[in-house]
Amino acid sequence: MTVLAHGIGGATDLPIPLTYALIGAAWALTFSFAILAFAWRTPRLDADTPGVLLGRGVRAVIDSRVLRIVLAALSVVFTLAVLASGFFGPDEPSRSPVPGIVYIYLWVGVMVASLVVGPLWKVLSPTRAVHRVLCRIAKRSPAQGFLPYPKSWGYRPAALGLLSFVWLELASPEPGSVRAVTIWLSAYLLVTLAGTIAFGTTWAERGDPMEAYSSLLGRLSPLSRRTSGEPVLRWPLDNLAGTPALVGSVAVAATLLGSTAFDSFSMFPVWRDLVDSTGGGSTATLVRTAGLLGFVAVVAGLFELATRATGGVTRTERALLPIRLAHSLTPIIAGYIVAHYLSFLVEKGQTTLVLCADPFGRGWNLAGLADLEVSYVLSEHPGLLATIKVLAVLTGHILGVAAAHDRCLRLLPPSHRLTGQLALMLVMVGFTFLGLYLLFDA
């Protein structure tokens, strides 16, 4: 199994001409901005709206303590099994399920599921489960750590953790290596558990890269909670408006968006030829690392410049605008995830499931998984795949523009509410066109 294939369909796989896709994107974004500018004149998004209370039976299931304990216990057992398979199972990526479990199920599957049901990793996190047990033994509150979490850190630890993962996936010498993936997973679990013990659950929320990622996308789920804790259905953009504006928010968004763009760009022949010309080894790793960091830096730099390009606010307020508007990149990230990883998740995910039948290379056939046949349903219907990808990117950008517009109505003075958004809108249009170009021509 080639773990890094990511199911990215190039121009031969996506029958919609790139020109048509770009023209459609231009019209969609132009109309959306015009509608927002003239019909959306006052702030409408509010994370404290009451929403629609879920039925009593549904609430009982969602808040079931027994269900949460069972899920947490299964997560811990599964994680231990994955580590055991990584260290004592087959070394060949084509025989081991470990790279697929990390790259597909954790990095893609959990995050896509979070778009539907909310911050799923907060429930499934094995480190949270172990931490709760340790706190129960020590008779301490899980929220209480031995040290106060520094406010100046914000989401920066999570951003560094995400960067380490995308480096492993996209720039390291052997991204598909079973041992390399297992070592990264072990380090992630140890650092996250140590951080949670030291700083309490605040570290889990802000320092755990997977929980920060899952919680970020979970803001786009229609499922949410009132301040009283009751689960409700709410308009996703209202949930998104409640995203904490913390230091490191831009770094997290830029890492996710920039790395996805770099992943597509790395499929271009010109980039492959450049990497191949280095002769491999450490030089090739440095070139890939520079490319990855370059994409992340460009996304962060453009967003910083665009959000600061407004008048009518003080220097201090202008410096805070990137953090306060970083949540508007979340729908764009979500759109790219669906467009970029969908066939990877559906088709390579099936291959990984088959490999789970024999995680230690002993000829097992657990639960009859080895008898399953992989269905390439999306690759066999390129028109459907192309349509989903275009719609995902466009929907993500339109929702991102709406979120940014509503927040600008709150932050900018009346005389600058439209002109102050123009640079940001242009950058978002640029992200749309670049995303479609990379998806179609990679």
BELZI-V412973 format. One record per residue. N is the residue number from 1. RES is the residue in one letter. OMEGA is omega in degrees with one decimal (999 if undefined). D_CENTER is the distance of its C-alpha to the mean C-alpha in Angstrom with 2 decimals. Layout:
n:N res:RES omega:OMEGA d_center:D_CENTER
n:N res:RES omega:OMEGA d_center:D_CENTER
//
This chain:
n:1 res:M omega:174.5 d_center:23.22
n:2 res:T omega:-170.4 d_center:21.44
n:3 res:V omega:-173.0 d_center:18.01
n:4 res:L omega:-179.2 d_center:16.63
n:5 res:A omega:171.0 d_center:18.02
n:6 res:H omega:174.8 d_center:14.72
n:7 res:G omega:-178.3 d_center:16.96
n:8 res:I omega:179.1 d_center:16.81
n:9 res:G omega:176.9 d_center:19.89
n:10 res:G omega:-176.4 d_center:22.04
n:11 res:A omega:-178.8 d_center:24.83
n:12 res:T omega:-178.3 d_center:26.99
n:13 res:D omega:-175.4 d_center:24.58
n:14 res:L omega:-171.4 d_center:23.79
n:15 res:P omega:177.9 d_center:27.18
n:16 res:I omega:179.6 d_center:26.35
n:17 res:P omega:-179.2 d_center:27.78
n:18 res:L omega:-178.7 d_center:25.47
n:19 res:T omega:179.5 d_center:28.04
n:20 res:Y omega:180.0 d_center:27.92
n:21 res:A omega:-179.5 d_center:24.14
n:22 res:L omega:178.3 d_center:24.38
n:23 res:I omega:177.6 d_center:27.36
n:24 res:G omega:178.3 d_center:25.71
n:25 res:A omega:-179.2 d_center:22.71
n:26 res:A omega:-179.9 d_center:25.26
n:27 res:W omega:-179.1 d_center:27.22
n:28 res:A omega:-178.3 d_center:24.36
n:29 res:L omega:178.6 d_center:23.05
n:30 res:T omega:179.7 d_center:26.67
n:31 res:F omega:-178.6 d_center:27.63
n:32 res:S omega:179.5 d_center:24.65
n:33 res:F omega:179.1 d_center:25.42
n:34 res:A omega:179.3 d_center:29.11
n:35 res:I omega:179.5 d_center:28.66
n:36 res:L omega:-175.6 d_center:26.60
n:37 res:A omega:-172.8 d_center:29.20
n:38 res:F omega:-177.6 d_center:32.19
n:39 res:A omega:-178.0 d_center:31.20
n:40 res:W omega:-171.5 d_center:28.61
n:41 res:R omega:179.3 d_center:30.82
n:42 res:T omega:-179.8 d_center:30.04
n:43 res:P omega:-177.8 d_center:26.91
n:44 res:R omega:-173.8 d_center:25.90
n:45 res:L omega:-176.5 d_center:22.56
n:46 res:D omega:-178.7 d_center:23.12
n:47 res:A omega:-178.4 d_center:20.98
n:48 res:D omega:175.9 d_center:24.33
n:49 res:T omega:-173.1 d_center:25.55
n:50 res:P omega:-178.5 d_center:27.02
n:51 res:G omega:179.9 d_center:25.33
n:52 res:V omega:-177.6 d_center:26.88
n:53 res:L omega:179.1 d_center:27.70
n:54 res:L omega:179.8 d_center:26.85
n:55 res:G omega:-175.6 d_center:29.86
n:56 res:R omega:179.9 d_center:31.43
n:57 res:G omega:179.0 d_center:30.77
n:58 res:V omega:178.5 d_center:27.05
n:59 res:R omega:-179.4 d_center:26.87
n:60 res:A omega:179.0 d_center:28.86
n:61 res:V omega:-177.3 d_center:26.46
n:62 res:I omega:-176.3 d_center:23.28
n:63 res:D omega:-178.3 d_center:25.11
n:64 res:S omega:179.1 d_center:27.01
n:65 res:R omega:179.7 d_center:27.38
n:66 res:V omega:-180.0 d_center:28.57
n:67 res:L omega:-179.6 d_center:25.53
n:68 res:R omega:178.3 d_center:23.18
n:69 res:I omega:179.5 d_center:25.50
n:70 res:V omega:179.6 d_center:25.59
n:71 res:L omega:179.7 d_center:21.83
n:72 res:A omega:-179.8 d_center:21.57
n:73 res:A omega:177.4 d_center:24.55
n:74 res:L omega:179.1 d_center:23.28
n:75 res:S omega:179.0 d_center:20.00
n:76 res:V omega:179.8 d_center:22.20
n:77 res:V omega:179.9 d_center:24.55
n:78 res:F omega:179.3 d_center:21.96
n:79 res:T omega:177.5 d_center:20.40
n:80 res:L omega:178.8 d_center:23.96
n:81 res:A omega:178.5 d_center:24.71
n:82 res:V omega:178.6 d_center:21.82
n:83 res:L omega:179.2 d_center:23.07
n:84 res:A omega:178.0 d_center:26.60
n:85 res:S omega:-179.8 d_center:25.84
n:86 res:G omega:-177.3 d_center:24.18
n:87 res:F omega:-173.4 d_center:27.22
n:88 res:F omega:179.7 d_center:30.00
n:89 res:G omega:-178.4 d_center:28.91
n:90 res:P omega:177.9 d_center:29.11
n:91 res:D omega:-176.8 d_center:28.10
n:92 res:E omega:179.1 d_center:27.61
n:93 res:P omega:-178.7 d_center:24.05
n:94 res:S omega:-178.8 d_center:25.78
n:95 res:R omega:-175.9 d_center:27.12
n:96 res:S omega:177.3 d_center:24.51
n:97 res:P omega:-171.4 d_center:21.64
n:98 res:V omega:179.0 d_center:19.88
n:99 res:P omega:179.0 d_center:17.78
n:100 res:G omega:179.3 d_center:16.73
n:101 res:I omega:-178.4 d_center:15.95
n:102 res:V omega:-174.9 d_center:13.62
n:103 res:Y omega:-174.7 d_center:12.06
n:104 res:I omega:-173.8 d_center:12.14
n:105 res:Y omega:-178.7 d_center:12.50
n:106 res:L omega:-172.3 d_center:10.41
n:107 res:W omega:-176.8 d_center:7.50
n:108 res:V omega:-173.6 d_center:7.55
n:109 res:G omega:179.5 d_center:10.08
n:110 res:V omega:-176.6 d_center:9.23
n:111 res:M omega:176.6 d_center:5.86
n:112 res:V omega:177.3 d_center:8.06
n:113 res:A omega:179.1 d_center:10.82
n:114 res:S omega:176.3 d_center:9.38
n:115 res:L omega:-176.4 d_center:9.69
n:116 res:V omega:-171.7 d_center:13.25
n:117 res:V omega:-178.9 d_center:14.47
n:118 res:G omega:-174.0 d_center:12.64
n:119 res:P omega:-172.8 d_center:11.24
n:120 res:L omega:-175.9 d_center:12.26
n:121 res:W omega:176.3 d_center:11.71
n:122 res:K omega:178.7 d_center:14.22
n:123 res:V omega:-174.1 d_center:16.69
n:124 res:L omega:-174.1 d_center:16.10
n:125 res:S omega:178.4 d_center:15.73
n:126 res:P omega:179.7 d_center:18.87
n:127 res:T omega:174.8 d_center:19.33
n:128 res:R omega:-178.8 d_center:19.60
n:129 res:A omega:178.9 d_center:22.09
n:130 res:V omega:179.7 d_center:24.15
n:131 res:H omega:178.4 d_center:24.17
n:132 res:R omega:178.7 d_center:25.53
n:133 res:V omega:179.4 d_center:28.25
n:134 res:L omega:179.4 d_center:29.21
n:135 res:C omega:178.0 d_center:29.45
n:136 res:R omega:178.4 d_center:31.61
n:137 res:I omega:-178.4 d_center:33.87
n:138 res:A omega:-179.0 d_center:34.15
n:139 res:K omega:177.2 d_center:34.54
n:140 res:R omega:174.9 d_center:31.93
n:141 res:S omega:177.9 d_center:29.32
n:142 res:P omega:-179.8 d_center:25.72
n:143 res:A omega:-175.7 d_center:24.90
n:144 res:Q omega:175.6 d_center:27.61
n:145 res:G omega:177.3 d_center:27.11
n:146 res:F omega:-179.8 d_center:29.85
n:147 res:L omega:173.9 d_center:28.59
n:148 res:P omega:178.6 d_center:27.26
n:149 res:Y omega:-178.5 d_center:23.73
n:150 res:P omega:179.6 d_center:24.38
n:151 res:K omega:-177.8 d_center:23.25
n:152 res:S omega:179.4 d_center:23.04
n:153 res:W omega:-179.2 d_center:20.15
n:154 res:G omega:178.5 d_center:17.71
n:155 res:Y omega:-176.7 d_center:14.10
n:156 res:R omega:176.3 d_center:15.51
n:157 res:P omega:178.2 d_center:15.56
n:158 res:A omega:178.9 d_center:11.84
n:159 res:A omega:178.3 d_center:11.42
n:160 res:L omega:178.0 d_center:14.04
n:161 res:G omega:177.3 d_center:12.54
n:162 res:L omega:179.1 d_center:9.30
n:163 res:L omega:178.4 d_center:11.93
n:164 res:S omega:-179.8 d_center:14.04
n:165 res:F omega:-177.9 d_center:11.69
n:166 res:V omega:174.3 d_center:11.08
n:167 res:W omega:177.2 d_center:14.82
n:168 res:L omega:-175.1 d_center:15.75
n:169 res:E omega:-167.8 d_center:14.06
n:170 res:L omega:-173.7 d_center:15.28
n:171 res:A omega:-176.2 d_center:18.21
n:172 res:S omega:-177.5 d_center:19.92
n:173 res:P omega:-177.7 d_center:23.28
n:174 res:E omega:-177.2 d_center:22.46
n:175 res:P omega:-179.0 d_center:18.79
n:176 res:G omega:-178.1 d_center:20.11
n:177 res:S omega:179.1 d_center:22.52
n:178 res:V omega:-178.5 d_center:22.64
n:179 res:R omega:-179.6 d_center:24.02
n:180 res:A omega:179.7 d_center:21.50
n:181 res:V omega:180.0 d_center:18.52
n:182 res:T omega:178.4 d_center:20.61
n:183 res:I omega:178.4 d_center:21.50
n:184 res:W omega:-179.4 d_center:17.96
n:185 res:L omega:178.8 d_center:17.16
n:186 res:S omega:179.8 d_center:20.48
n:187 res:A omega:178.4 d_center:19.93
n:188 res:Y omega:-178.1 d_center:16.57
n:189 res:L omega:-179.2 d_center:18.40
n:190 res:L omega:-179.9 d_center:21.46
n:191 res:V omega:-179.1 d_center:19.94
n:192 res:T omega:178.7 d_center:17.90
n:193 res:L omega:178.7 d_center:21.07
n:194 res:A omega:178.8 d_center:23.28
n:195 res:G omega:179.7 d_center:21.28
n:196 res:T omega:176.3 d_center:21.28
n:197 res:I omega:-176.5 d_center:25.00
n:198 res:A omega:-171.7 d_center:25.75
n:199 res:F omega:-178.9 d_center:23.91
n:200 res:G omega:-175.6 d_center:23.41
n:201 res:T omega:174.9 d_center:20.43
n:202 res:T omega:176.8 d_center:19.58
n:203 res:W omega:179.4 d_center:18.27
n:204 res:A omega:-177.5 d_center:16.08
n:205 res:E omega:-172.9 d_center:14.62
n:206 res:R omega:-176.6 d_center:14.39
n:207 res:G omega:178.6 d_center:14.81
n:208 res:D omega:-176.1 d_center:12.86
n:209 res:P omega:-178.2 d_center:9.63
n:210 res:M omega:178.6 d_center:8.33
n:211 res:E omega:177.8 d_center:9.87
n:212 res:A omega:178.8 d_center:8.77
n:213 res:Y omega:-179.8 d_center:4.99
n:214 res:S omega:-179.9 d_center:6.56
n:215 res:S omega:178.4 d_center:9.11
n:216 res:L omega:179.6 d_center:7.48
n:217 res:L omega:178.0 d_center:6.43
n:218 res:G omega:176.3 d_center:9.72
n:219 res:R omega:178.8 d_center:11.54
n:220 res:L omega:176.6 d_center:11.63
n:221 res:S omega:175.3 d_center:13.36
n:222 res:P omega:177.9 d_center:17.14
n:223 res:L omega:179.4 d_center:17.79
n:224 res:S omega:178.5 d_center:18.45
n:225 res:R omega:172.2 d_center:21.29
n:226 res:R omega:177.7 d_center:24.22
n:227 res:T omega:177.6 d_center:25.27
n:228 res:S omega:178.7 d_center:27.72
n:229 res:G omega:-178.9 d_center:25.02
n:230 res:E omega:178.8 d_center:25.91
n:231 res:P omega:-177.5 d_center:23.19
n:232 res:V omega:168.6 d_center:23.34
n:233 res:L omega:-176.6 d_center:22.06
n:234 res:R omega:176.7 d_center:21.11
n:235 res:W omega:-174.5 d_center:20.07
n:236 res:P omega:-179.7 d_center:16.26
n:237 res:L omega:172.8 d_center:16.97
n:238 res:D omega:176.4 d_center:19.23
n:239 res:N omega:-178.7 d_center:16.61
n:240 res:L omega:-179.1 d_center:14.36
n:241 res:A omega:179.4 d_center:17.50
n:242 res:G omega:178.7 d_center:17.59
n:243 res:T omega:179.7 d_center:14.54
n:244 res:P omega:177.6 d_center:16.27
n:245 res:A omega:-175.3 d_center:17.27
n:246 res:L omega:173.4 d_center:17.34
n:247 res:V omega:-179.0 d_center:17.97
n:248 res:G omega:180.0 d_center:15.00
n:249 res:S omega:179.8 d_center:12.82
n:250 res:V omega:-179.9 d_center:13.34
n:251 res:A omega:177.7 d_center:12.73
n:252 res:V omega:-178.4 d_center:9.20
n:253 res:A omega:-178.9 d_center:8.47
n:254 res:A omega:178.3 d_center:10.78
n:255 res:T omega:-179.4 d_center:9.45
n:256 res:L omega:-177.2 d_center:6.08
n:257 res:L omega:-178.3 d_center:8.43
n:258 res:G omega:-179.2 d_center:11.40
n:259 res:S omega:178.0 d_center:10.43
n:260 res:T omega:177.4 d_center:9.53
n:261 res:A omega:179.1 d_center:12.82
n:262 res:F omega:178.3 d_center:14.61
n:263 res:D omega:176.9 d_center:13.84
n:264 res:S omega:-178.6 d_center:15.59
n:265 res:F omega:-177.4 d_center:18.23
n:266 res:S omega:177.5 d_center:19.07
n:267 res:M omega:-178.4 d_center:20.47
n:268 res:F omega:179.7 d_center:23.11
n:269 res:P omega:-177.6 d_center:26.58
n:270 res:V omega:178.7 d_center:27.33
n:271 res:W omega:178.6 d_center:24.52
n:272 res:R omega:178.8 d_center:25.45
n:273 res:D omega:179.3 d_center:29.07
n:274 res:L omega:179.8 d_center:28.39
n:275 res:V omega:180.0 d_center:26.69
n:276 res:D omega:-178.3 d_center:29.46
n:277 res:S omega:178.9 d_center:32.11
n:278 res:T omega:-180.0 d_center:31.30
n:279 res:G omega:178.9 d_center:32.69
n:280 res:G omega:178.8 d_center:29.68
n:281 res:G omega:-175.3 d_center:29.55
n:282 res:S omega:179.9 d_center:28.45
n:283 res:T omega:178.1 d_center:28.98
n:284 res:A omega:177.8 d_center:26.49
n:285 res:T omega:178.5 d_center:23.92
n:286 res:L omega:179.7 d_center:24.70
n:287 res:V omega:178.3 d_center:24.40
n:288 res:R omega:178.0 d_center:20.95
n:289 res:T omega:178.6 d_center:19.89
n:290 res:A omega:178.3 d_center:21.51
n:291 res:G omega:178.7 d_center:19.80
n:292 res:L omega:179.8 d_center:16.28
n:293 res:L omega:179.0 d_center:17.28
n:294 res:G omega:178.6 d_center:19.04
n:295 res:F omega:179.5 d_center:16.18
n:296 res:V omega:-178.8 d_center:14.12
n:297 res:A omega:-179.9 d_center:17.43
n:298 res:V omega:178.9 d_center:18.32
n:299 res:V omega:-180.0 d_center:15.26
n:300 res:A omega:-178.5 d_center:15.87
n:301 res:G omega:179.4 d_center:19.59
n:302 res:L omega:-179.5 d_center:19.73
n:303 res:F omega:177.9 d_center:17.78
n:304 res:E omega:-178.8 d_center:20.02
n:305 res:L omega:-176.8 d_center:23.10
n:306 res:A omega:-178.2 d_center:22.41
n:307 res:T omega:179.7 d_center:21.82
n:308 res:R omega:-174.7 d_center:24.89
n:309 res:A omega:178.7 d_center:27.06
n:310 res:T omega:176.8 d_center:28.90
n:311 res:G omega:175.5 d_center:32.21
n:312 res:G omega:178.4 d_center:33.73
n:313 res:V omega:179.2 d_center:31.78
n:314 res:T omega:179.8 d_center:32.78
n:315 res:R omega:179.2 d_center:31.45
n:316 res:T omega:179.1 d_center:29.80
n:317 res:E omega:180.0 d_center:28.10
n:318 res:R omega:179.8 d_center:26.99
n:319 res:A omega:-179.4 d_center:25.40
n:320 res:L omega:-176.2 d_center:23.28
n:321 res:L omega:179.5 d_center:22.12
n:322 res:P omega:179.9 d_center:18.99
n:323 res:I omega:-176.9 d_center:17.72
n:324 res:R omega:-179.8 d_center:18.93
n:325 res:L omega:-176.5 d_center:17.34
n:326 res:A omega:-179.2 d_center:13.90
n:327 res:H omega:-178.8 d_center:12.60
n:328 res:S omega:176.4 d_center:13.77
n:329 res:L omega:-177.1 d_center:11.00
n:330 res:T omega:177.7 d_center:8.44
n:331 res:P omega:178.2 d_center:10.16
n:332 res:I omega:176.7 d_center:10.26
n:333 res:I omega:-179.7 d_center:6.61
n:334 res:A omega:178.7 d_center:6.78
n:335 res:G omega:178.1 d_center:10.01
n:336 res:Y omega:-179.9 d_center:9.19
n:337 res:I omega:-179.6 d_center:6.92
n:338 res:V omega:-177.9 d_center:10.02
n:339 res:A omega:-172.3 d_center:12.44
n:340 res:H omega:-170.3 d_center:11.49
n:341 res:Y omega:-171.1 d_center:10.84
n:342 res:L omega:-178.9 d_center:13.02
n:343 res:S omega:175.0 d_center:16.23
n:344 res:F omega:-179.1 d_center:14.76
n:345 res:L omega:-174.3 d_center:13.58
n:346 res:V omega:-172.4 d_center:16.87
n:347 res:E omega:176.2 d_center:19.30
n:348 res:K omega:176.3 d_center:18.28
n:349 res:G omega:177.1 d_center:17.22
n:350 res:Q omega:178.5 d_center:20.87
n:351 res:T omega:177.7 d_center:22.14
n:352 res:T omega:179.0 d_center:20.39
n:353 res:L omega:177.6 d_center:21.93
n:354 res:V omega:-179.8 d_center:25.29
n:355 res:L omega:178.2 d_center:25.01
n:356 res:C omega:179.1 d_center:24.50
n:357 res:A omega:-176.7 d_center:28.13
n:358 res:D omega:-172.9 d_center:29.44
n:359 res:P omega:-178.3 d_center:27.11
n:360 res:F omega:175.5 d_center:30.11
n:361 res:G omega:-177.6 d_center:31.86
n:362 res:R omega:177.9 d_center:34.92
n:363 res:G omega:179.8 d_center:35.34
n:364 res:W omega:172.6 d_center:33.88
n:365 res:N omega:-176.7 d_center:32.71
n:366 res:L omega:177.1 d_center:30.88
n:367 res:A omega:178.9 d_center:30.85
n:368 res:G omega:-175.6 d_center:31.98
n:369 res:L omega:-178.0 d_center:28.52
n:370 res:A omega:-178.9 d_center:30.21
n:371 res:D omega:-178.9 d_center:32.07
n:372 res:L omega:175.7 d_center:29.07
n:373 res:E omega:-179.1 d_center:28.87
n:374 res:V omega:178.3 d_center:25.69
n:375 res:S omega:-179.6 d_center:25.50
n:376 res:Y omega:-171.4 d_center:24.19
n:377 res:V omega:-178.5 d_center:24.13
n:378 res:L omega:178.7 d_center:21.72
n:379 res:S omega:179.8 d_center:23.29
n:380 res:E omega:177.4 d_center:26.64
n:381 res:H omega:-175.2 d_center:25.82
n:382 res:P omega:178.6 d_center:24.49
n:383 res:G omega:177.8 d_center:25.46
n:384 res:L omega:-179.8 d_center:23.28
n:385 res:L omega:179.5 d_center:20.29
n:386 res:A omega:-179.6 d_center:21.00
n:387 res:T omega:179.8 d_center:21.38
n:388 res:I omega:-178.6 d_center:18.09
n:389 res:K omega:-179.4 d_center:16.28
n:390 res:V omega:-179.6 d_center:18.35
n:391 res:L omega:179.4 d_center:18.02
n:392 res:A omega:-179.6 d_center:14.22
n:393 res:V omega:-177.9 d_center:14.23
n:394 res:L omega:178.9 d_center:17.20
n:395 res:T omega:178.4 d_center:16.14
n:396 res:G omega:-178.5 d_center:12.94
n:397 res:H omega:178.2 d_center:15.25
n:398 res:I omega:177.6 d_center:18.04
n:399 res:L omega:177.1 d_center:16.15
n:400 res:G omega:176.9 d_center:14.88
n:401 res:V omega:179.5 d_center:18.53
n:402 res:A omega:179.5 d_center:19.79
n:403 res:A omega:178.8 d_center:17.76
n:404 res:A omega:-179.5 d_center:18.93
n:405 res:H omega:-179.1 d_center:22.41
n:406 res:D omega:179.7 d_center:22.84
n:407 res:R omega:178.3 d_center:21.86
n:408 res:C omega:177.3 d_center:24.21
n:409 res:L omega:178.5 d_center:26.94
n:410 res:R omega:-170.7 d_center:26.76
n:411 res:L omega:-173.3 d_center:26.55
n:412 res:L omega:176.4 d_center:28.83
n:413 res:P omega:-175.0 d_center:32.59
n:414 res:P omega:-175.4 d_center:33.98
n:415 res:S omega:-177.5 d_center:35.41
n:416 res:H omega:-174.2 d_center:32.10
n:417 res:R omega:177.8 d_center:29.66
n:418 res:L omega:-179.0 d_center:29.63
n:419 res:T omega:179.9 d_center:30.51
n:420 res:G omega:179.4 d_center:28.08
n:421 res:Q omega:-170.2 d_center:25.16
n:422 res:L omega:-179.3 d_center:26.41
n:423 res:A omega:179.3 d_center:24.84
n:424 res:L omega:178.8 d_center:21.37
n:425 res:M omega:179.4 d_center:21.94
n:426 res:L omega:178.0 d_center:23.13
n:427 res:V omega:178.9 d_center:20.11
n:428 res:M omega:175.1 d_center:17.86
n:429 res:V omega:177.3 d_center:20.37
n:430 res:G omega:177.1 d_center:20.16
n:431 res:F omega:179.3 d_center:16.41
n:432 res:T omega:-178.3 d_center:17.19
n:433 res:F omega:179.4 d_center:20.06
n:434 res:L omega:180.0 d_center:18.46
n:435 res:G omega:179.4 d_center:15.56
n:436 res:L omega:179.5 d_center:18.25
n:437 res:Y omega:-179.6 d_center:20.52
n:438 res:L omega:-179.8 d_center:18.20
n:439 res:L omega:-173.5 d_center:17.33
n:440 res:F omega:-174.8 d_center:21.06
n:441 res:D omega:179.8 d_center:22.79
n:442 res:A omega:999 d_center:20.73
//
